[in-house]
């Protein structure tokens, strides 16, 4: 059974932040994932990496803290933490491709039950493709978390049996965080860890994917 209402953006970000291991090196994709930076516990030792060349990025900047030279890959003003370092864009991608990131958090248009990720192009003729560094992150990070709403604006589910959109990477997603459920991607199908504002029966009826309910023991 669901125990509370569906999650807002900040609550989703806090949930993801809670699950990032202490001391991890992490990249946050553009869009919703950038909010995770504002919910990491001080002293956690989590080091945020940006693909445009920064290590130890801090939370989003506001007011007098805004520095036009400190922007993340999503063009959001950010702060720097003690020990922050800056480097060439190519070096940043070498870190991504070389397996040096413990976790990346990415948005998604669709995620398949097998963990395939589609997050750069809907295939629409008037859509602007925006792959950025997502392909490198999806195959380079040790763990890939997706943070997105469960349903698109038209009500269609984003968690699907197979992605209809062009893939960013195949079988790369480990966990899916949404506003109504958190799901683990396993070899035996999806496992629901948490439910928010929806019952397992209702979620199962709206998703055409194989999954099991692990929320009672979470």
Secondary structure, 3 states (H helix, E strand, C coil): CCCCCCCCHHHHHHHHHHHCCCCCEEEECCHHHHHHHHHCCCCCCCEEEECCCEEEEEEECCHHHCCCCCECCCCCEEEEEEEEEECCHHHHHHHHHCCCCCEEEECCCEEECCCCEECCCCCCCCCCCCCCCHHHHHHHCCEEEEECCCECCCCCECEECCCCCCCCECCCCCEEECCCEEEEEECCEEEEEEECCCCHHHHHHHCCCCEEECHHHC
